[in-house]
Amino acid sequence: MASSPPAATARVAAAEGVSTTKGSRGGGGAEPARSLRLPPSNGTRRGVRCSAVGNPGGGGGCGGAAAGEEFVGFFREAWPYIRGHRGSTFVVVISSEVVSGPHFDGILQDISLLHGLGIQFVLVPGTHVQIDKLLTERGRMAKYVGQYRVTDSDSLEAAMEAAGRIRLTIEAKLSPGPPMLNLRRHGTIGRWHGLVDNVASGNFLGAKRRGVVNGIDYGFTGEVKKIDISRIKERLDSESIVVVSNMGYSSSGEVLNCNTYEVATACALAIEADKLICIVDGQIFDEHGRAIHFMSLEEADMLIRKRAKQSDIAANYVKVVDEEGISHLHEDGEPSLNGNGSGHLDAYATSFKNGLGFNNGNGIYSGEQGFAIGGEERLGRSNGYLSELAAAAFVCHGGVQRVHIIDGTVDGSLLLELFTRDGTGTMIARDVYEGTRIAREEDLLGIRKILRPLEESGVLVKRTDKELLEALESFYVVQRDGSIIACAALFPFPEDKSGEVAAIAVSEECRGKGQGDKLLDYIEKAAMALGLEKLFLLTTRTADWFVRRGFSECSIESIPEQRRKRINLSRGSKYYIKQLQPKHARVTPNNIIAR
């Protein structure tokens, strides 16, 4: 497992020529590269509004020609995401704070829009705010022990009422379909009446009593035991949005109150969802107030370990992922990562066995099932959104490739997260840069093996072993099963805030599987970490590949003067440049502030 691109010392070396993969990005389920950023409006946070656009030549409702161009531009640039997400299955857990807030209707409207674009949804709404409110109105007190609610008969009655109200609200909000007024000009109105979202709910969740743990009787609190996979998939295949409440049913006919996040993680693992999306009431920022848009599973794991002494939730996560738990924290408080940084990640894999529960009934820690989020620590947000981050890492261990934590209080945040490069939330992923790292001296032979055929064919400039060794610190490699399967170099020119991309090459047996895209994306993030604003390259035969990935042809004057002096003009290379997206935050165990 590789960490995010490091901020390295500026290095300048001669390089020219690139080679790349064939085929589309995302072999093995990778997503299309995010490339769209919508401009801000008057410095405020804006959402995506899907509405009619006026005549570009007149003063239409969206501000005339400029608004029309922006709308058209958005759709044209969004099409890779629309196509890439079509047919995917997303489990969406909506926090109780969002469900009870003013933004819930907008989120459901966006889910309806996405469902119409071919995405399958399983919704798991939270209920604890509504339950606590009902208990207060009835003169009762909510009681939590650890991450779980103690569910007595009064709490069970409130939980059933809250779950029923929320389910009915979801069904009602998803029933109208798109506004008829906007559809009249496209045909007979009657043909559009069928454009409503079917919502399916039922007894999809099997549970068992949590029982007595450490002397505490949890009453009617349940633990997830079974997800009715076949019936959920049947409803999804019939184009229904599935709603799974946190009310489970025992084999003895009891109704049990389960933890919402435990239900959501069980659903995501059981149906092998493409994504788990957590919609919460805030954003994860770094210490400078910048949104953190991406974390690898390794980075998330490191952060959780860093907080293990301050957070019961973090400690519970560590206990199951690594038997030595917080003993992996050194005396200085820094996490140990077993040499290569991923030993504990590879050693543990979350599993959900239908009929048994999480890990054959031996879950997150002794006496637990799954990964529950709740209790006083989460309610007080004493550790920000660490709870959701731990749940995200937990489900990534089980095979769900992407988990997104999104601020549901931002209008259109779900659309922006799925259809823009950096999104608005935080994505946690296991496989994005797996095996990618800075080259080491022992990689020289592997890099040479990949480059030699391309040098002999004239695609790349020939380098002696001495030249390659001198430039080695500027190379990045992708390693799999002990072998180097791809390489690329980044040569920074900090005075010009630019960097040269060179020697992108993938081994022949691995071409066409997205390794070139993965490495280029890694290089771009490394460049942004160095404060660079643009990338350039020289190529003779691979221009079309780079053009498709955002590079455009430029003149030699666009190349830094220091590099121009060393260009071999006899090769007749073409010059290409790409402006990088504004730098966004990168997480480290020491710089996260969650709000």
N, C-alpha and C positions, 0 to 999 in steps of 0.2 A: 504494500500500500504506500503510495507516495503522498507527501504533503503538497500543499499549494506551492506555486513557483516562488522561490526565495528572492529577496532583494540582494543581488550580488554586486560586487565591486565592478565598476565600469571597465569593460575590456574592449580593445580594438584590435582586429586582426583581419587579414585579407581573406576573402572567400567569394566565390562566385559560382552560380549554377545551382539548380535545384532539381530534385526528382520527387515524385509524389505517387500516391496511391491512385488506383482507378476505382470507379464506382462511387456509391453514395456514402455519406457519413452515417455512422451509427450502427455499424455491424454489431450484432448482439444486443439490439434494443436501444442504442443511443439515440438521443433526440436530435432534431435539426438545430443547427447553431442559431442562437438568438441574435438577431441583428437589428431589431427595430427599437428605437427610443422615441417616444412622443414628446414634443417640446412642452415645457411647462407653460402655464397660463398665468401671467401676472405674478409669478413667484409663488403661486399656491399649488397644492397638490391636486392634480386633476385626475379624473377617471376617463374611461372610454364611454362615449355615448353613441349608441347606434340609433340614428334617426335619419329622417329624410333630409337630403341635401338639396339646397336651392339651386336654381339655374346658375352655372358658373358665371354667366354674363350679367346676372342681375343681383339684387340684394336679397338672396335667399335666406332662409331661416338660420343657416349656419355661417353667415357672414360672407357670402358671395364666393368669388373664384378661389380665394386662399383657403377657405374652409373646404370647398369642394376638392381641391387638390390634396389637401391633407387627408380627407376621408378616402379618396381613391388610393393615395399612397399607402395608407394604412392597410387597406385590403390587399393590395398587390404584394406588400412585404410580409403580410401575415399568412399568405397561402402555404408556405412550408410547414408552419405550425398547425394550420387547419388540417392539412393532409397527414402530417405526422401523428397528430393526436387522434385522428378518426379511427374508431374501432377500439380505442384504449378503454380500460376500466379503472376508474378513480374511486377510491373510498375517501369520503370527505367527512371529517369530524368537525362539527361546528360547536365551539365552546358555548356554554350556557350564558356567558356574559353577552355574546353576540346574538344568540337566539332571543334574549330578552331586550335587546337594544334596538335602536332605530334603523340599523343598517341591514337587518335580516331580510326584509322584502327585496332589497336590491341584490343581495347575494343569491336569493332564489331565482330572481329574474335572470341573472347571469348564468346560473346553472341551467335554466331552461334554454337559454341561447346556446350554450355549449352542447347540451343534449341534442338540440336540433342540428348541430354540426357533426353528430355521429359519435359523441363520447358517452360511454355508459357510466352511470353514477350509482353508488351506494352511499346514502346519507346516514350519518349517525349523529343526531342532535344531542347536545348536553342538556341536563335538567336540574343541576344542583341549585342554581339561583332560584328557579321557580319552586323547587321543593322547600328550600329554606324560607322563602317568602310565605308559602302556604302554612308552614309550621308556625311561623311568627304570628300570622293572622289568627291562628287557632290557640295561641298561648302556649305553644310547645317550643322546646329548644332543640336545635340540631346538634348531633353529637358525632364527632369524628375521632377515630383512633388510627394514627398513621395516615395512610392514603385512602382509607375506606370509611364510609359512613356506617354508623351503627343503626340499623334499620329496625325500629320497633314497629308495632302495628300502626301507630299514628303516622310514622314516616313512610311506611309502605303505602298507606292510603294516599298520602300527599304525592308520592312518587308515581303512583298509577294515574292520578289525576293530571299531574304535570306532563307525563309522557303522552297521555291521550290528547290533551289540549295542543301540544306541539305537533303531534302527528296530523291532527285535523287542520291546524294552521298551514302546515306544509302542503297538504292536499289542496286546500283552498287557494293558496297563492300560486300553485303550479297549474291550476285548472283552466284559467282563462285563455292561455296561449298568447300569441302576438296580437297587438292591437289591430282590429279590423280596419280602422280608418286608414292605416298606412298600406293596406293591402288592396283596397278597392280598385286602384288604377291598374292592377296587374291581372284582373280577370273577374269572372263572376264570383260574387261574394260567397255563394254557397259552397264552393269548392274548398274554401279555407276553414270551414267550421271544424274540420277534423284535425286541425293543427293545435291540439292540446296535448299536454304531457300526461301520460298515464302514470299514476303513482301506485306502487304495490307495497303493502306492508303485511305483516303476519307473524306467526310464531316461528321465526327463523332462528331464534336463539335458544339453545339448550343450556341450562345452568344447574349448579348444585349449591347447596348452602355452604357458606364460608365456615360456619360452625363456631367453635370456641378456639381462639388462638391466644396463647399466653394469658389465659384466664379471662379473656374478654369474649363475651357472647355477642356475635354480630347480628343475631336475630335473622331477619329476612334478607340480609345482604347475600348476594350470590356471586359465584365465580363462573366464568365462561367455560363451558364444557364442550359445546358442539355448535357449529354453524351449519345450517341446512344449505350446503353448497349447491346442490342440484336445483332446488327450487329458486334460489336467488339467481342462478345463471339462467334458468328458464324464464324468469321475469325480465332479466336484462336482455335476453335474446328476443323477447317480444316487445322491445323498445319501451320498457317501463323504467322509471326512476324508482329504485328500491329504497325504502326507509326502514332501517333497523333500529328499533328503540333499545334503551338499556334495560328494559324489563324482560327477564329471561324466565323460562318455564322448566321446572324440574321434572324428573321422571315420575314423581309422586303427585304431580298436578298442582304444585305450588307456584305462585308468582313471586319472583325474586328480583331485588333491585341490584343490578350489576353496575360496575364502574364504566362510564362512557368510553374512556380511552382503552380500557381492557377489551371492550366490545369492538372498538374500531381496529385495534391492532390485530385481534383475532380474525376479523372479517378480511382485512388486507392480506394476511398470511394465508388464510384458508382458501380464498378465491383467486389467489395469486395476482393481486391487483398490480397494475403498472405504476400507480402512485398512491401514496397516502397523503392527503392534504389536510392540514390542521389550520382551521380559520379561528384566529384568536382576536383579542381586543387590543393588540399593540404590535410593535415592531422590535426586532432585535437590532441594536446599534452597537458600534464600537465606541471606544473611549473618546473619539473625536466627534461623535454624533452622526456618523455616517452609517447608512444601512448596510448590514452584512448580507450579501446576496448569495454567497456560496460557501459551504463547508463540506470538506470531504468527511467520510465516516471517521477517519483517523483523527482529524481535527476536532470533531464533535466528541469523540471518545476522550481525547486529551483534556478538553475543557471540563467534561463531566468528572474526570478523575481529579482535576485540580480543585473542584468544589466538593469532593467527597467527604471532607472533614467538616464542612459547614452545612451540608444538605443531606437529609435522610434519603431523599429520592436519589441523589447522586450515589450515595453509599450503597443503596439497594441495587442500582444498576451495576456498579463495579463488582459487587459480590458475586453476581451470576456470570459476568463476562470473564472475570479473572478470579480464580480461587484465592489468590493472595490478597485480593481487594486493595485497600488503601495502604497496604505495606509496599505497594509500588511507588508510593510517594517518598521521595528522598527527604532527608532532614531539612533541605532548603525549600521543601514544598513543591518541587518540580516533579512531574510524572516521569517514571521510567517506562521506556517503550521496548524493552527486550531486544536491544541491539538495532534491528532494522525497523523498529517502530510499528510492527504489525503483528507480533507474535500472538498477543491476546486476542486480536481481531480474528485471526485465522483459526484460533483454537475453539471458538464458541460460535454456534449458529442457533438462533432462535428457531423453535419449531412449534407448530400447533397441530396436535393430533386430534382429529375429530372423534368425539366420544370420550377422550381422555383429558383434553385441555392442553395447556402450554407445557412443552417438554415432558410429556407423559405424566403430567400432574405435579412435576417438581419444577416450579416456576422461578420467579425472579429472586426470591430468597426463601429460606426455610418456612414452609407453611403458606407460601404465596402462589398465586396463579397469574401468569401474564404480567403486564406492566400497567398497574393502576396509577392514575394521577388524581390527586384530591387531597383532602385534609387541610389542616391549618397552614402548612407551608405554602401550598399553592394558592389558597384563598387570600393570604396576606401578600403574595408575590414577593416574599422576602428574598428569593433567588431569581427574580425576573421570570423568564420563560424557560428556565432550566428544566422544568418538568416536561414540557413539550419537546425540548431538545433530547432529553433522555428517551422519551417514547419514540422519537424519530430514529435515534441510533439503534434502539432495540429492534425496531421493525426492519431496519436496513440489514441487521444481522440475519434476519430470517429470509432475505431474498428480495424484498421490495426494493427496486433500484433507486427510486427517487422519493423523498419525503419533502414537502413544502410546508413551511410555517408562514402564514399570510396574515397580515393585519386587515381584519374584516371591517374596520372603521374607515378605511380609505375606499371611496367610491370606485368601483371597477377593478379592485385589486386582484380578483381572481383572473380576469381577462388579461390584465397587465402582466401577471405572473406567468401565464401560459403563452402569451403572444409577443413578448418583448425579450430582448437579449438578457438583460440583468434582472428583469422582473421587479416586483416591489417587496417580495418577501425573502425568506432565507431557504435555500434549497440544500438539503443534505443528501449526498449521493455516495454510493460505495464504489461504483465502477468507472466514474468519469475519467480519472487520471491514474487508474491503478497500474502500478509498475513503472510510472514515469518519474524520472529523477535526473539530477545533474550527473554528467558522465564522470567516471573515475578512470585512473590510469589502466586498470585491468580491463576496461571496456574497449581499449584501443583495437585489439584484434577483431572484436565483433563489429565495431564501426567500420573498420577497413574492409571487412568481408561484404558489408552492405554497399559501401561506396564504390568498390573496385569495378564492378560491371558497368556502372553508370559513368565512371571516369573513362573507361575504355571505349564506351560508345560516344563520348564527347558531350554527354548531357551535363556532367559536372567537370569542373576544373580539377586537373590532377594535382594531388598534394603528396609530398614525400612523407614518410613516417615521422620525420623530424618536424615538418610543418604541422602535421595533424596533431602531434603531441603538444606542440606549443599552443595550438588553438583549442586543446581539449577542454579547458575550463569553461569555454563558451558553448559547449555541446550539451544537449539533453538527449537522453535515450529512453526507450521503452523496453523493459526487460520482461520476458515471460519464460517461466520454467528454466531460469538460469541462462537464457540466450538473449542477445540483443536483437530485437526485431524491427526497430525503427530508430532514426536519429535525426537531429536537426541542430542548427547552431543559431545563436543570437549574438550579434556583435554590436554593442551599444555605442552610440555617438552622443554622449550626454550634452555636449555643447549645443547641438542642434535638436535636442530632445527627440532623437530618432534612433532607430536600430535597424541593422541589416539582418534579414532572415536568409539563411543559406543552408545548403546541403540537406534539405529535407528528403529523406530516403527511407523506404520501407522494404524489408526483405521480400523477395518474390512470392514466397508462399503465404505471406500475410497481406498482400495487396488486395484492395477491394473490400476491406473490412472496417474502414473508418479510422485506421491508425494514423494516417496522415492528417486527417481533420483533428483528431484528438491532440496530436503533437502541436499542430499550428495553434490551436486554441490555448494550449499550455504556454506556448511561446508568447502569445499576445498578453496573457495574464502576467507572465514574467516581466514583459516589457513595461506594462502599466505599474507593476510593483517597483520598477526602477525609475518611475516618473517620466517615461517616454510617451510621446504623443502620437507618433506615427512609425510605421514600419515600411521599409523599402526592400527591393530585391532586384537582382539581375538574373535574367533567364533567357535561354535561346529556344526552348522547345516545350515549356510547360505553362505558357502564359494563360491558356484558357482555364486551367484548373484554378489558378489564383484569381482570375477575374470573377469566377463564380463565387469566390469566397471574399469578395469585397475589395480587391485590389484594382486599381485603374492605371492605365499607361501614363507615364510622365516623361518629361525631358531629362536630360542628364544634369541640367541645372538644379533639379530637385534633389539630387544626391548630395550629401555633405561633401564639401570641398576636399576634406582630408581623404575621403574614399575615392573621389573622382580622380585624384592624382595616381591612383594605383589600378585603374580600370584598364584591362587589356582590350583596346578598341578593335583589334583584329578579330575578336570573336563575334562582333556584331550583336552583342546582347541587347535585349529590350529592358527598359526600366519600368518598374511598377511600384506604386505607393499605396498605402492604406492609412487613413486616419483612425486612430484607436478611439474607442468609447471613453468618456470621462472616467477617470479612475474611481473604482468603488472599493469598499472596505474589504479587507481580508482579515480573517479571524486568527487570533493566537490565544493561547490559554491565559495571557495576561492582559488582553486589551478589550475584552467583551464587556459591554454594559447592556443588559437586557431590560426592556421597559414594556 
